[in-house]
Amino acid sequence: MLLTDRGVSMSPVDDIGAGRGPQWLDGWLSANASEVVAWRRHLHANPELSRDEHKTTELIGNLLRSAGLKPRVLPGGTGLVCDVGSGPRCVALRADMDALPLTENTGLPFSSTVEGASHACGHDAHTTVLLGAALALASATALPGRVRLVFQHAEEVMPGGALDVLAAGGLDGVERIFGLHCDPRLEVGRIGSRIGAITSASDMLELRLSSPGGHTSRPHLTADLVHALGTVITGLPTLLSRRVDPRSGTVLVWGAVHAGEAPNAVPQDGVLRGTLRTGDRSIWAELEPLVKDLIAALLAPTGVGFDLLHRRGVPPVVNDRDSTFLLRAGVEAALGEDALAGTEQSSGGEDFGWYLEQVPGSFARLGVWDGVEKQRDLHQPTFDLDERALAVGIRVMVHTALAALA
């Protein structure tokens, strides 16, 4: 038995969905349940930040090679792709591997040993699930085609490691691609799916303002930079809400602002930073010129100059209808119809969207809440998950790949 940080005993062989076959999958999970948990805990204790996932890549590569597979490390030295099975038809399964620059505060016995880095988004679980699916598939006597395993680096930075995978030919010959992401709002044993957009586009804005500066007693002799900042802070979100379809989920939120130090001096420069998100792919394509025009209109009466850095991030993840039906068929085969759940579109960004610009596919939510303790949200120092979700994810990945190839 395993002991969690909350004193709850949990067996690593508490396998939700056991007995639903195929027999080789049941057998592999029964024989390797403890190893699966150990992989996740090792990854959790040894997180690596985006584009620095060298030891993680090495560990995955060694385990894949031990099963007779031939992984290919991506040109940048982190991330890898690997095929299992044979035949002309190929579907892909993807997991992200990188950690967040966040100090962990869970008290787990296998907490992060790396200062300022932790798997607070569940990528350790994603990697473990795909690794388990890979080795389980490799144990099968025969598969109805090939499964491309994509262990992706640098999901947490924009525009994301998915572009490196594509540039290296990681999806060449792939018909469809599937992925899972931890969801602490769903109980273990449930999978949330959705046709259409499931995440949003996410851009970063940095606006730098410039003014001659001056004394606050004579604002009429200069350009009042702080007032101009306030005009943009309140005015730009309002104008955007009138210029784009409100059903698109477009939202601009400022996260940082700075200008000046002295209370009686008009500063010469200031900076404003924030995120701009939308759930609509077509609107995302139009936002950059629109934002620049609106800022220019807001600042024109103030006399303050500006320079805008609009860093485009990732497109929305837009799930293909047929691929989502295949994923749902995989969930039903793995866990039963009761495991299916709906899910809302998130305002968060996810670079899985780049893959769906190239091939159809579907991205779903993996329930990781134990149904008892307080839900611990993603990207927080206290995030943790119920490790029974690992076997659930492996089953769903394997059955989804088989459904897609069938």
N, C-alpha and C positions, 0 to 999 in steps of 0.2 A: 504494500500500500504506500501511496505517496501522501505527504503531509503538506498542505498548502500553508500560506502565511497566515490564514485565518483559522488554522487548526482543524480544517475539514479534511477528513481522510478521503482520498480519491484513488481508485485503482486505475492504473494505466491501461488495463484491458476492459474498462467500462466502455464498450464499443457500441455506440448508438448506430443502429442499422445492421448489426451483425446478423448473418443468416440470410441476407438478401442477395448474396453472391455477387459476381461469380465466385466459385469455390476458391480459386487461386488468390483472390483478393481477401476473402475471409481468412485464409490460411496465412497470408503474408502479414496481415494486421495482427492476428493472434500471436504470431511468432516474434513480431518486431515492435509491439506497442511500447515497451519500456525504452527501446532505442529511440523511437520517435520523440518521446518526452525528453529524453536526454539531449537530443539534437537541439530541440527548442531552447532548453535551459542553457546549453553551451552558447548558442547564438545570443540569447538574451544577456548573458553575463559578459559577452565580448562584442559589444556593438561597434560598428564602423560607419563613419559618416559618408555622405555621398561622394562617389568617385575615389574612395579610399578603402573599398571593400575587398582588399587583397586576401586577407586570411579567410574571410567568408567564401570568396571565390575558390580558394585552394581547398577548403574543407569540402565544398560541394563537388568540386571536380574529382577529388579522391574517392568520395563515396560513389559517384556515378561510375568511375572507372572500375571500382571494386565489383560492380554488378555487370561488368563486361561492356559498358557503354563508352562512347567516344565523344566526350564534351569538347566544345571549341570555345576557348576564352576569347572575348571580344578584343579588338585592337587596342583599346585603352588599358588593358590589363585587369579590368574588373568586369564582372558579369560574364555569363556564358550561355551558349545554346547547345542543345543536344537532342538527337532523334532517338526514339525507341520504336522498334517495329520495322516493318518494311512494306514496300508497295508504293504505287504512284500517288495515292491520296494521302494528304497530311493535314492534320489540325493541330493547333498550338494551345498550350497552357502556359500562363505567365504568372510569375511571382516577383515582387520587389524585395530587395535585400538590405537597403540602407537604413541607418538609424537617424534619429533626430538630435540636434544640438541642444539637449535638454537633460538636466540632472534628475536622475530617478529618485523617487521617494516612496517606494512601496514596502520596504522592509523585507522583501523576499530573500530567502537564503541564497538565491542565484541572481541577485540584483546586479546591475551593471558594475563592472570593475573599471570602467573608463570614465574619468572625470568629465562631466559636461556632455555626455552622450548616452542615449538610452533608446530602447525599442518601444517608445511610447505610442507608436502607431500600429504595432502588431506585425511589422514586417518579418520579425523572427518567426512568427507563426505562419505567415504566408510562405516563406522559404521552406519551412519544415513540411508544410502540406504538399508543396510541389515536389520536394525531395522524396517524400513518402510515396506520392503518386508515381513518380519516375521509377523507383525501385520495385514497387508493386507491379507496374506494367512490365518491367523487365523480367519479372518472375513468371509471366504468363507463357504458356506453350506457344500460342500464336495470337496475333492481333489482326484486326481487319484492315490495317493500314499503319501509317506512321503517326506518331505523336511528337510534335516539336516542343521541347521543354525550354522555356525562356526564363532564365534567372537574371533579372534585370537590376542593374545598378542605378543609383542617382534618381530615384523617383521624387525625392523630397526637394529637389532644386529645379528651377525653371531654366530652359524649357523641357528638361527631363531626359533621362537616359534612354527612353524609348526611341528617340531620334537616332541615337548611336546604334541601337539594335537594328533599326531599319536600314541605316547607312551600311551596316556590315552584312546585309542580306539575310538578317535573322528571320524574316517572314517570307523569303523566296519559296514559292511552291506551296504555301499554306492557304487552305481554303477558308478556315475560320479560326478565331482565337477566343479564348475564354479566360476569365480571371475571377478571383474572389478577394474580398476585403473584409477584415474584421469589423463587426458592428456590435458595440456593447449595449445597444438598445434591443437586440434580439436574443432570445434564449438559445442556448446550445441545442442543436438539433433542428433549427429552423434556418431557412435560406430565403433572403429577400431578393426578389427580382423585379424587373420593370422593363417594359418595351419603351424605347425612346430614350431621351436624355435622363441619365441617372446622376451625373455630376455637372458642374458648370465650368465654363471658361474662366480663367483667372489671370489677370494682368496686374503688373506692378506699375504705379505711377510715382514719379519723382519730379516735383515742380520746384524750380529755383527762380526766385524773384530778385530783381535788382533795382536799386534806387540811388540817387545822389546822396541820400541821407540828410540829416539836419537836426535842428532843435525842435522839440515838441511844442515850443511856444510859437513857432512859425511854420505850421504844416503847409500853409498856402505857398510857401517858397520852395517846396520840395515835392517829392512824390511819397505819400504816406504808405510805406511798405506793409506795416502791420495791419492797417485798415484793408489794404488790398488782399492780404492773406485771408482775413476774415471774410471778405467778399467771395473769394473762391471756395473757402471751406463750406460756407452755407449755400452759395449760389450754384455751384457746379452739380451737386447731387440733385438739387431741385430742378434745374434745367434738363438734366438727363432724364428725369422721371416724366418730362413732358415731350421729350424728343424720341423716345423709344417705346415700343409696345410694353405696357405694364405687365402683360402676361409672360414676358420673357425672363422675369426674375433678375433683371439687371440692377445691380446695387453697387454704389461707390461708398466706401468707408475709409476715413482718414485714420492713420495709426500713429503719425508722428508729425510734429510741427515745431519749428524753432526759428526765432529771429531776435537778435539783439540781446543786451544785458541791462543797459542803463534805462531807468524809467523816464528820463527826460531827453532821450536821443532817439530820433527816427533812424532805424538801422539801414545799412546799405544793402544788406542781403538777407535772405530767409529761405527756408526749405520746407516743403510739405510733401509727405509721403503717404501712400495709401494703396488699397487694392480695389480693383474694378472687376466685377464678376457678372457673368450673364449665362443663362441656360440655353440661349438661342445661338446656334452656329452662324446663321446669316448675320445677326446683329453683331456678333463678335468681330466679323470681318469689317464692319463699318465703324467701329468705336474709335479707333485711333484718330482718324481725321476729324470726327465729330467732336471729340474731347478737346482737341487743339483749337478748333474754331470757337467753341464755347468759352474756353479760357481767354482767348484773345478778345472776345466780345465783353467779357466781364472786366478785364483789366484795362481796356481802352480808355475809359474815362478817368482812370487813376494816374496814368502816366508812368506806371511801374512796368519795367521790362520783365520778360520771363523766358525761361528755357525749359522745355518739357522733355523728360525722358519717359517714354511709354514703352515699357518692356513687356512685349506680348509673352504670355505664358503658355498654357495648354488649352486645346479645344475642349468642348464638352465631350463626355463619354456618351455616345448615342447608340444604344443597344439596338441591333438589328432584330426584326420581328422573328424571322425563322430561327436565328441563332438562339434567341431567348426561349423559344419553344423547345429547342433541343436541350438547352441547359435545364429547363424545367422537367423534361423527360428524364434527364440524368438524375435530378434530385428525387423524383418519384421512384426511380429504380433503386436508388441508393438508400433512401430513408422513408419512402412512403408519401402519399399525397398530402398528409397533414403537415409535412415539413415545409411546404410551400407558403411563403408569405409575400405580401406586397412590400414596397418600400418607396419612400418619397425621394424626389430629386434633391440632391444635396447642393449647397452653394460652394462646396469645396472643389478644388481642382485635383485632377488625377491624369497623369500622362498616358494612361491606357488609351485615352482619346486619340493619340497619334496613330496607334495601331488600327483603330476603326476608321481612320481616314484612308487606309490602304486595303483592308479586308473586312468583311462583315464579322461580327462577333457579339459577345455579351459579357457583361461584368455584373457580378452579384454580391450580395452582402452575406457574410458568414456569421451566424449568431455565436457570440462568445460569452454571454452573460449566464451566470449559474442560476438565475431566477430567484436567488435568495438575498445575496448581499447587495449593497448599494451599487448602482451602475457607475462604472469608472470610465469617464469619457476619454476619447482619443486625444493625443497631443497634450496630455496632462501628466505631471510627474508621478501620479498615483495609478496610472492605467495598468490593469492586469486583466487576465482572461482565464476562463475555465479551460483547462487543457484537454478536456473531452472533445473540444471543438477540433482538435488536430485530426483525429480519426474521422470525424464527420467531414472535414474538408477534403481529406484524401479520398474518401468514398465518392464524394460529389465530383471531384475532378476526374477520377477514373471513369465513372459512369457517364459523365458528360462527354468525355472524349470518345467513349465507345458509341454513345448515341449519335454523335456527329459523324463518325466514320461509317456507321450503319445506314 
